[in-house]
Every structure is written in C-alpha cells, then in structure tokens.
C-alpha cells in the first residue's frame, strides 16, 4: 500500500510541475 502512495505522490509532484508547463503554450496561443 505504501508503494502505491509513494508512486502517487511522485506522479502528483510531476503533475504540479508538468501541467503548468503544458498549459503555457495553450494559454499563449489562445486555444
């Protein structure tokens, strides 16, 4: 169970970094 939580937290940390970077071009182009 701890391993799942650990993986989820790693993914969550990844998402907090990745998603804003991914959205930036979308916001800039207006799409």
mmCIF entry with sequence, helices, sheets and N, C-alpha, C, O atoms, coordinates in Angstrom:
data_MODEL
# 
_entry.id   MODEL 
# 
_entity.id                         1 
_entity.type                       polymer 
_entity.pdbx_number_of_molecules   1 
# 
_entity_poly.entity_id                      1 
_entity_poly.type                           'polypeptide(L)' 
_entity_poly.nstd_linkage                   no 
_entity_poly.nstd_monomer                   no 
_entity_poly.pdbx_seq_one_letter_code       
;(UNK)(UNK)(UNK)(UNK)(UNK)(UNK)(UNK)(UNK)(UNK)(UNK)(UNK)(UNK)(UNK)(UNK)(UNK)(UNK)
(UNK)(UNK)(UNK)(UNK)(UNK)(UNK)(UNK)(UNK)(UNK)(UNK)(UNK)(UNK)(UNK)(UNK)(UNK)
;
_entity_poly.pdbx_seq_one_letter_code_can   XXXXXXXXXXXXXXXXXXXXXXXXXXXXXXX 
_entity_poly.pdbx_strand_id                 A 
# 
loop_
_entity_poly_seq.entity_id 
_entity_poly_seq.num 
_entity_poly_seq.mon_id 
_entity_poly_seq.hetero 
1 1  UNK n 
1 2  UNK n 
1 3  UNK n 
1 4  UNK n 
1 5  UNK n 
1 6  UNK n 
1 7  UNK n 
1 8  UNK n 
1 9  UNK n 
1 10 UNK n 
1 11 UNK n 
1 12 UNK n 
1 13 UNK n 
1 14 UNK n 
1 15 UNK n 
1 16 UNK n 
1 17 UNK n 
1 18 UNK n 
1 19 UNK n 
1 20 UNK n 
1 21 UNK n 
1 22 UNK n 
1 23 UNK n 
1 24 UNK n 
1 25 UNK n 
1 26 UNK n 
1 27 UNK n 
1 28 UNK n 
1 29 UNK n 
1 30 UNK n 
1 31 UNK n 
# 
_struct_asym.id          A 
_struct_asym.entity_id   1 
# 
_struct_conf.conf_type_id            HELX_P 
_struct_conf.id                      HELX_P1 
_struct_conf.pdbx_PDB_helix_id       AA1 
_struct_conf.beg_label_comp_id       UNK 
_struct_conf.beg_label_asym_id       A 
_struct_conf.beg_label_seq_id        2 
_struct_conf.pdbx_beg_PDB_ins_code   ? 
_struct_conf.end_label_comp_id       UNK 
_struct_conf.end_label_asym_id       A 
_struct_conf.end_label_seq_id        29 
_struct_conf.pdbx_end_PDB_ins_code   ? 
_struct_conf.beg_auth_comp_id        UNK 
_struct_conf.beg_auth_asym_id        A 
_struct_conf.beg_auth_seq_id         2 
_struct_conf.end_auth_comp_id        UNK 
_struct_conf.end_auth_asym_id        A 
_struct_conf.end_auth_seq_id         29 
_struct_conf.pdbx_PDB_helix_class    1 
_struct_conf.details                 ? 
_struct_conf.pdbx_PDB_helix_length   28 
# 
_struct_conf_type.id          HELX_P 
_struct_conf_type.criteria    ? 
_struct_conf_type.reference   ? 
# 
loop_
_atom_site.group_PDB 
_atom_site.id 
_atom_site.type_symbol 
_atom_site.label_atom_id 
_atom_site.label_alt_id 
_atom_site.label_comp_id 
_atom_site.label_asym_id 
_atom_site.label_entity_id 
_atom_site.label_seq_id 
_atom_site.pdbx_PDB_ins_code 
_atom_site.Cartn_x 
_atom_site.Cartn_y 
_atom_site.Cartn_z 
_atom_site.occupancy 
_atom_site.B_iso_or_equiv 
_atom_site.pdbx_formal_charge 
_atom_site.auth_seq_id 
_atom_site.auth_comp_id 
_atom_site.auth_asym_id 
_atom_site.auth_atom_id 
_atom_site.pdbx_PDB_model_num 
ATOM 1   N N  . UNK A 1 1  ? 0.828  -1.203 0.000   1.00 0.00 ? 1  UNK A N  1 
ATOM 2   C CA . UNK A 1 1  ? 0.000  0.000  0.000   1.00 0.00 ? 1  UNK A CA 1 
ATOM 3   C C  . UNK A 1 1  ? 0.868  1.262  0.000   1.00 0.00 ? 1  UNK A C  1 
ATOM 4   O O  . UNK A 1 1  ? 0.591  2.207  -0.739  1.00 0.00 ? 1  UNK A O  1 
ATOM 5   N N  . UNK A 1 2  ? 1.911  1.277  0.823   1.00 0.00 ? 2  UNK A N  1 
ATOM 6   C CA . UNK A 1 2  ? 2.799  2.439  0.885   1.00 0.00 ? 2  UNK A CA 1 
ATOM 7   C C  . UNK A 1 2  ? 3.424  2.735  -0.479  1.00 0.00 ? 2  UNK A C  1 
ATOM 8   O O  . UNK A 1 2  ? 3.623  3.893  -0.844  1.00 0.00 ? 2  UNK A O  1 
ATOM 9   N N  . UNK A 1 3  ? 3.729  1.675  -1.221  1.00 0.00 ? 3  UNK A N  1 
ATOM 10  C CA . UNK A 1 3  ? 4.348  1.848  -2.531  1.00 0.00 ? 3  UNK A CA 1 
ATOM 11  C C  . UNK A 1 3  ? 3.410  2.594  -3.472  1.00 0.00 ? 3  UNK A C  1 
ATOM 12  O O  . UNK A 1 3  ? 3.846  3.453  -4.238  1.00 0.00 ? 3  UNK A O  1 
ATOM 13  N N  . UNK A 1 4  ? 2.133  2.269  -3.414  1.00 0.00 ? 4  UNK A N  1 
ATOM 14  C CA . UNK A 1 4  ? 1.144  2.954  -4.245  1.00 0.00 ? 4  UNK A CA 1 
ATOM 15  C C  . UNK A 1 4  ? 1.093  4.439  -3.885  1.00 0.00 ? 4  UNK A C  1 
ATOM 16  O O  . UNK A 1 4  ? 1.065  5.304  -4.760  1.00 0.00 ? 4  UNK A O  1 
ATOM 17  N N  . UNK A 1 5  ? 1.082  4.712  -2.591  1.00 0.00 ? 5  UNK A N  1 
ATOM 18  C CA . UNK A 1 5  ? 1.059  6.103  -2.126  1.00 0.00 ? 5  UNK A CA 1 
ATOM 19  C C  . UNK A 1 5  ? 2.320  6.830  -2.587  1.00 0.00 ? 5  UNK A C  1 
ATOM 20  O O  . UNK A 1 5  ? 2.263  7.982  -3.017  1.00 0.00 ? 5  UNK A O  1 
ATOM 21  N N  . UNK A 1 6  ? 3.441  6.153  -2.492  1.00 0.00 ? 6  UNK A N  1 
ATOM 22  C CA . UNK A 1 6  ? 4.724  6.731  -2.904  1.00 0.00 ? 6  UNK A CA 1 
ATOM 23  C C  . UNK A 1 6  ? 4.703  7.079  -4.392  1.00 0.00 ? 6  UNK A C  1 
ATOM 24  O O  . UNK A 1 6  ? 5.121  8.166  -4.791  1.00 0.00 ? 6  UNK A O  1 
ATOM 25  N N  . UNK A 1 7  ? 4.215  6.152  -5.199  1.00 0.00 ? 7  UNK A N  1 
ATOM 26  C CA . UNK A 1 7  ? 4.118  6.371  -6.642  1.00 0.00 ? 7  UNK A CA 1 
ATOM 27  C C  . UNK A 1 7  ? 3.162  7.521  -6.931  1.00 0.00 ? 7  UNK A C  1 
ATOM 28  O O  . UNK A 1 7  ? 3.455  8.389  -7.752  1.00 0.00 ? 7  UNK A O  1 
ATOM 29  N N  . UNK A 1 8  ? 2.012  7.523  -6.249  1.00 0.00 ? 8  UNK A N  1 
ATOM 30  C CA . UNK A 1 8  ? 1.024  8.577  -6.453  1.00 0.00 ? 8  UNK A CA 1 
ATOM 31  C C  . UNK A 1 8  ? 1.620  9.943  -6.136  1.00 0.00 ? 8  UNK A C  1 
ATOM 32  O O  . UNK A 1 8  ? 1.403  10.904 -6.875  1.00 0.00 ? 8  UNK A O  1 
ATOM 33  N N  . UNK A 1 9  ? 2.360  10.030 -5.053  1.00 0.00 ? 9  UNK A N  1 
ATOM 34  C CA . UNK A 1 9  ? 2.982  11.297 -4.664  1.00 0.00 ? 9  UNK A CA 1 
ATOM 35  C C  . UNK A 1 9  ? 4.015  11.743 -5.694  1.00 0.00 ? 9  UNK A C  1 
ATOM 36  O O  . UNK A 1 9  ? 4.117  12.930 -6.003  1.00 0.00 ? 9  UNK A O  1 
ATOM 37  N N  . UNK A 1 10 ? 4.778  10.792 -6.224  1.00 0.00 ? 10 UNK A N  1 
ATOM 38  C CA . UNK A 1 10 ? 5.753  11.117 -7.264  1.00 0.00 ? 10 UNK A CA 1 
ATOM 39  C C  . UNK A 1 10 ? 5.039  11.643 -8.505  1.00 0.00 ? 10 UNK A C  1 
ATOM 40  O O  . UNK A 1 10 ? 5.474  12.623 -9.111  1.00 0.00 ? 10 UNK A O  1 
ATOM 41  N N  . UNK A 1 11 ? 3.947  10.990 -8.877  1.00 0.00 ? 11 UNK A N  1 
ATOM 42  C CA . UNK A 1 11 ? 3.166  11.415 -10.035 1.00 0.00 ? 11 UNK A CA 1 
ATOM 43  C C  . UNK A 1 11 ? 2.548  12.785 -9.775  1.00 0.00 ? 11 UNK A C  1 
ATOM 44  O O  . UNK A 1 11 ? 2.517  13.638 -10.662 1.00 0.00 ? 11 UNK A O  1 
ATOM 45  N N  . UNK A 1 12 ? 2.056  12.990 -8.551  1.00 0.00 ? 12 UNK A N  1 
ATOM 46  C CA . UNK A 1 12 ? 1.440  14.266 -8.200  1.00 0.00 ? 12 UNK A CA 1 
ATOM 47  C C  . UNK A 1 12 ? 2.468  15.395 -8.274  1.00 0.00 ? 12 UNK A C  1 
ATOM 48  O O  . UNK A 1 12 ? 2.169  16.479 -8.775  1.00 0.00 ? 12 UNK A O  1 
ATOM 49  N N  . UNK A 1 13 ? 3.673  15.140 -7.778  1.00 0.00 ? 13 UNK A N  1 
ATOM 50  C CA . UNK A 1 13 ? 4.752  16.131 -7.872  1.00 0.00 ? 13 UNK A CA 1 
ATOM 51  C C  . UNK A 1 13 ? 5.076  16.417 -9.336  1.00 0.00 ? 13 UNK A C  1 
ATOM 52  O O  . UNK A 1 13 ? 5.301  17.565 -9.720  1.00 0.00 ? 13 UNK A O  1 
ATOM 53  N N  . UNK A 1 14 ? 5.095  15.362 -10.143 1.00 0.00 ? 14 UNK A N  1 
ATOM 54  C CA . UNK A 1 14 ? 5.348  15.506 -11.568 1.00 0.00 ? 14 UNK A CA 1 
ATOM 55  C C  . UNK A 1 14 ? 4.269  16.373 -12.210 1.00 0.00 ? 14 UNK A C  1 
ATOM 56  O O  . UNK A 1 14 ? 4.564  17.263 -13.008 1.00 0.00 ? 14 UNK A O  1 
ATOM 57  N N  . UNK A 1 15 ? 3.019  16.102 -11.853 1.00 0.00 ? 15 UNK A N  1 
ATOM 58  C CA . UNK A 1 15 ? 1.905  16.840 -12.440 1.00 0.00 ? 15 UNK A CA 1 
ATOM 59  C C  . UNK A 1 15 ? 1.928  18.314 -12.065 1.00 0.00 ? 15 UNK A C  1 
ATOM 60  O O  . UNK A 1 15 ? 1.607  19.169 -12.891 1.00 0.00 ? 15 UNK A O  1 
ATOM 61  N N  . UNK A 1 16 ? 2.304  18.617 -10.828 1.00 0.00 ? 16 UNK A N  1 
ATOM 62  C CA . UNK A 1 16 ? 2.327  20.019 -10.400 1.00 0.00 ? 16 UNK A CA 1 
ATOM 63  C C  . UNK A 1 16 ? 3.363  20.812 -11.189 1.00 0.00 ? 16 UNK A C  1 
ATOM 64  O O  . UNK A 1 16 ? 3.222  22.022 -11.363 1.00 0.00 ? 16 UNK A O  1 
ATOM 65  N N  . UNK A 1 17 ? 4.400  20.136 -11.663 1.00 0.00 ? 17 UNK A N  1 
ATOM 66  C CA . UNK A 1 17 ? 5.428  20.777 -12.481 1.00 0.00 ? 17 UNK A CA 1 
ATOM 67  C C  . UNK A 1 17 ? 5.034  20.738 -13.953 1.00 0.00 ? 17 UNK A C  1 
ATOM 68  O O  . UNK A 1 17 ? 5.159  21.736 -14.662 1.00 0.00 ? 17 UNK A O  1 
ATOM 69  N N  . UNK A 1 18 ? 4.558  19.585 -14.406 1.00 0.00 ? 18 UNK A N  1 
ATOM 70  C CA . UNK A 1 18 ? 4.322  19.349 -15.829 1.00 0.00 ? 18 UNK A CA 1 
ATOM 71  C C  . UNK A 1 18 ? 3.101  20.091 -16.363 1.00 0.00 ? 18 UNK A C  1 
ATOM 72  O O  . UNK A 1 18 ? 3.162  20.678 -17.443 1.00 0.00 ? 18 UNK A O  1 
ATOM 73  N N  . UNK A 1 19 ? 2.005  20.074 -15.629 1.00 0.00 ? 19 UNK A N  1 
ATOM 74  C CA . UNK A 1 19 ? 0.753  20.633 -16.133 1.00 0.00 ? 19 UNK A CA 1 
ATOM 75  C C  . UNK A 1 19 ? 0.865  22.135 -16.427 1.00 0.00 ? 19 UNK A C  1 
ATOM 76  O O  . UNK A 1 19 ? 0.466  22.560 -17.511 1.00 0.00 ? 19 UNK A O  1 
ATOM 77  N N  . UNK A 1 20 ? 1.395  22.958 -15.501 1.00 0.00 ? 20 UNK A N  1 
ATOM 78  C CA . UNK A 1 20 ? 1.552  24.382 -15.850 1.00 0.00 ? 20 UNK A CA 1 
ATOM 79  C C  . UNK A 1 20 ? 2.442  24.603 -17.074 1.00 0.00 ? 20 UNK A C  1 
ATOM 80  O O  . UNK A 1 20 ? 2.174  25.494 -17.880 1.00 0.00 ? 20 UNK A O  1 
ATOM 81  N N  . UNK A 1 21 ? 3.491  23.803 -17.217 1.00 0.00 ? 21 UNK A N  1 
ATOM 82  C CA . UNK A 1 21 ? 4.380  23.909 -18.374 1.00 0.00 ? 21 UNK A CA 1 
ATOM 83  C C  . UNK A 1 21 ? 3.642  23.532 -19.654 1.00 0.00 ? 21 UNK A C  1 
ATOM 84  O O  . UNK A 1 21 ? 3.872  24.121 -20.710 1.00 0.00 ? 21 UNK A O  1 
ATOM 85  N N  . UNK A 1 22 ? 2.745  22.538 -19.550 1.00 0.00 ? 22 UNK A N  1 
ATOM 86  C CA . UNK A 1 22 ? 1.983  22.051 -20.691 1.00 0.00 ? 22 UNK A CA 1 
ATOM 87  C C  . UNK A 1 22 ? 0.893  23.047 -21.075 1.00 0.00 ? 22 UNK A C  1 
ATOM 88  O O  . UNK A 1 22 ? 0.587  23.208 -22.257 1.00 0.00 ? 22 UNK A O  1 
ATOM 89  N N  . UNK A 1 23 ? 0.308  23.713 -20.086 1.00 0.00 ? 23 UNK A N  1 
ATOM 90  C CA . UNK A 1 23 ? -0.768 24.663 -20.348 1.00 0.00 ? 23 UNK A CA 1 
ATOM 91  C C  . UNK A 1 23 ? -0.249 25.991 -20.905 1.00 0.00 ? 23 UNK A C  1 
ATOM 92  O O  . UNK A 1 23 ? -0.973 26.696 -21.608 1.00 0.00 ? 23 UNK A O  1 
ATOM 93  N N  . UNK A 1 24 ? 0.991  26.329 -20.595 1.00 0.00 ? 24 UNK A N  1 
ATOM 94  C CA . UNK A 1 24 ? 1.546  27.618 -21.013 1.00 0.00 ? 24 UNK A CA 1 
ATOM 95  C C  . UNK A 1 24 ? 1.387  27.876 -22.519 1.00 0.00 ? 24 UNK A C  1 
ATOM 96  O O  . UNK A 1 24 ? 0.867  28.927 -22.893 1.00 0.00 ? 24 UNK A O  1 
ATOM 97  N N  . UNK A 1 25 ? 1.811  26.966 -23.386 1.00 0.00 ? 25 UNK A N  1 
ATOM 98  C CA . UNK A 1 25 ? 1.641  27.205 -24.827 1.00 0.00 ? 25 UNK A CA 1 
ATOM 99  C C  . UNK A 1 25 ? 0.173  27.329 -25.226 1.00 0.00 ? 25 UNK A C  1 
ATOM 100 O O  . UNK A 1 25 ? -0.155 28.100 -26.128 1.00 0.00 ? 25 UNK A O  1 
ATOM 101 N N  . UNK A 1 26 ? -0.711 26.587 -24.571 1.00 0.00 ? 26 UNK A N  1 
ATOM 102 C CA . UNK A 1 26 ? -2.138 26.670 -24.879 1.00 0.00 ? 26 UNK A CA 1 
ATOM 103 C C  . UNK A 1 26 ? -2.680 28.053 -24.546 1.00 0.00 ? 26 UNK A C  1 
ATOM 104 O O  . UNK A 1 26 ? -3.475 28.614 -25.300 1.00 0.00 ? 26 UNK A O  1 
ATOM 105 N N  . UNK A 1 27 ? -2.249 28.598 -23.416 1.00 0.00 ? 27 UNK A N  1 
ATOM 106 C CA . UNK A 1 27 ? -2.677 29.928 -22.989 1.00 0.00 ? 27 UNK A CA 1 
ATOM 107 C C  . UNK A 1 27 ? -2.107 30.989 -23.944 1.00 0.00 ? 27 UNK A C  1 
ATOM 108 O O  . UNK A 1 27 ? -2.805 31.932 -24.316 1.00 0.00 ? 27 UNK A O  1 
ATOM 109 N N  . UNK A 1 28 ? -0.863 30.832 -24.328 1.00 0.00 ? 28 UNK A N  1 
ATOM 110 C CA . UNK A 1 28 ? -0.200 31.803 -25.199 1.00 0.00 ? 28 UNK A CA 1 
ATOM 111 C C  . UNK A 1 28 ? -0.826 31.845 -26.594 1.00 0.00 ? 28 UNK A C  1 
ATOM 112 O O  . UNK A 1 28 ? -0.945 32.918 -27.185 1.00 0.00 ? 28 UNK A O  1 
ATOM 113 N N  . UNK A 1 29 ? -1.225 30.689 -27.122 1.00 0.00 ? 29 UNK A N  1 
ATOM 114 C CA . UNK A 1 29 ? -1.818 30.644 -28.456 1.00 0.00 ? 29 UNK A CA 1 
ATOM 115 C C  . UNK A 1 29 ? -3.305 30.962 -28.422 1.00 0.00 ? 29 UNK A C  1 
ATOM 116 O O  . UNK A 1 29 ? -3.895 31.267 -29.459 1.00 0.00 ? 29 UNK A O  1 
ATOM 117 N N  . UNK A 1 30 ? -3.916 30.894 -27.247 1.00 0.00 ? 30 UNK A N  1 
ATOM 118 C CA . UNK A 1 30 ? -5.326 31.217 -27.087 1.00 0.00 ? 30 UNK A CA 1 
ATOM 119 C C  . UNK A 1 30 ? -6.256 30.055 -27.409 1.00 0.00 ? 30 UNK A C  1 
ATOM 120 O O  . UNK A 1 30 ? -7.472 30.238 -27.472 1.00 0.00 ? 30 UNK A O  1 
ATOM 121 N N  . UNK A 1 31 ? -5.709 28.878 -27.610 1.00 0.00 ? 31 UNK A N  1 
ATOM 122 C CA . UNK A 1 31 ? -6.539 27.691 -27.878 1.00 0.00 ? 31 UNK A CA 1 
ATOM 123 C C  . UNK A 1 31 ? -7.127 27.132 -26.603 1.00 0.00 ? 31 UNK A C  1 
ATOM 124 O O  . UNK A 1 31 ? -7.850 26.137 -26.641 1.00 0.00 ? 31 UNK A O  1 
# 
